[in-house]
Amino acid sequence: MTRELPCPSCGQLVMCRVSADKELSEQEEKELALSVCSCPAGKRRRAEQAQIAEAQDNINMLCGEGAEENNMTPIENQDVHNILNKGAELVAKGEIFDLTMKVSGGGTVKISTGPKGQIKVKRTVGFSEQLEANQKI
């Protein structure tokens, strides 16, 4: 089902798809409306979400299933992956500047922002590998 929801940034009514059997909280409605609105804040939100997703993919490439392709041993502990993924989100939102984690048997993982706003994910295990998520718009 579709509903008209006001964008919390510009006030424009936007059409949003919602499940008929799910009741949304006021915060969820705001997030949904902002995620589909064409205003500058909506565009920034979508760019931020894309950057977070790319950074989390890079974390997976260096620490998860893709680690072996980069000649590294995957980090098995899911709690570590959860912390790294949340760290990428916090760095993208500017809530923290960087996150450095020393992983038992897995070296060091650092998530930070570059000079152009990109999110850098770097893992060092005797040697280092770094991947970047594109800058925000």
N, C-alpha and C positions, 0 to 999 in steps of 0.2 A: 504494500500500500504506500502511497505517497502523501506527504504532509508538507504544508508550507510552514517554514520556520524562519524567524528573523535572525539575520546575521548579528552576532554580538558586537561586531566592529562597526559596521556601516548602517545596520538597521534594515537593509534590503531583505525582502521576503524571498526565500529560495526554496525550490522543490527538493525534498529529500525523501529517499526511499527508506522506509522503516518496516520492520516486521510487525504484522498485525497483532501478534500475540505477545509482543514485548513492550512493556511500558518503559519509556525513557525518563531519566531524571532530568532536571533542569540543566545541569552541567553537561550531560550527554547530548541534549538537544543543542546547546550552544556549540559544543565541539563538532557535532555533525553539520550544523549550518555553516560554521566557519570553514569546514573542510571542503565544501562544495561552492562557496560564494566566490564570485569573480573579483571581489575588491582586493586592494593591495595586501591587506592582512590575510585574506584567504589564500592568495598566491604564495605569500611568505610561508604560511602554515604547510601548504602542500610541498613547497621546496624543502622545508625543514624535515618533513616526514620522509621525503625521498632520500635526503642526505643521511638521515638516521638509518634507514633501511640499507643503504649502500655501505655505511660504516659497519653495520651488523653483519652484512655479507662478508666484508673484509675480515672481521673478527673470526668468522667461520672459516675463511680461507687460511688464516694464519694459526688458528687455535683449534678448530673443529675438524670436520670431515675433509676439508681441503688442505689441511696442514701438510699431509704427506706429499702433495704436489709441490710444495715449497721446501721439501726436504726437512720437515720438522715433524716431531711426534705430536699427535693430537692430544689436547688436554681433555681428559675423560670426565672430570668433575663438573657436573651440570651447574652447581652453585657458582663456580668460577665463571662459566659462560653467562649466567644470569647477571652477575655483577658487572662483567665487561659490557654486556649489551645495555644495561641501565646506565653505565658510565658513558657510553657513546651518546645516549639520549641526553644526559645532563650536560655534556660538552657541547652538543649541537644547540641546546637551548641557552647556553651561556651561563648555566647555573654553577658550573665548575670549570676551571681553566684546563685541567688535565687530570688524568688518572694513571698512576703507575702501580702495577701489581707484580710482586715477585711470586711466582707460582712454583710450588714444590715440584721439583724434577722437570719443570717446564720453562725455566729461565724467567725473563721479565717481559711484561706486556705494557706498552704505554699508549694511551689514547690522548690526543691533544689536537688543538686547532693550529692550522698553518697561517701564514701571513695573509692569505687570500680568502680565509674563512673555511677552507677545506678541513675535514676531520682526518687526522693521520692516525693510523693504527700500526704500531711497530712492535715486533716481537724479536727478542734477542735470546738466542740459545747457542752460545759459542760464536755465532754469526747472527746478523740481523736481517730482517726482511720488513719492508714498510710498504703499505698500501694507503691510498688516499681516497676519500669520498669527495666528490665535486663540491665546489663552494656554493653557498646559498645565493639565491638571486636577489 
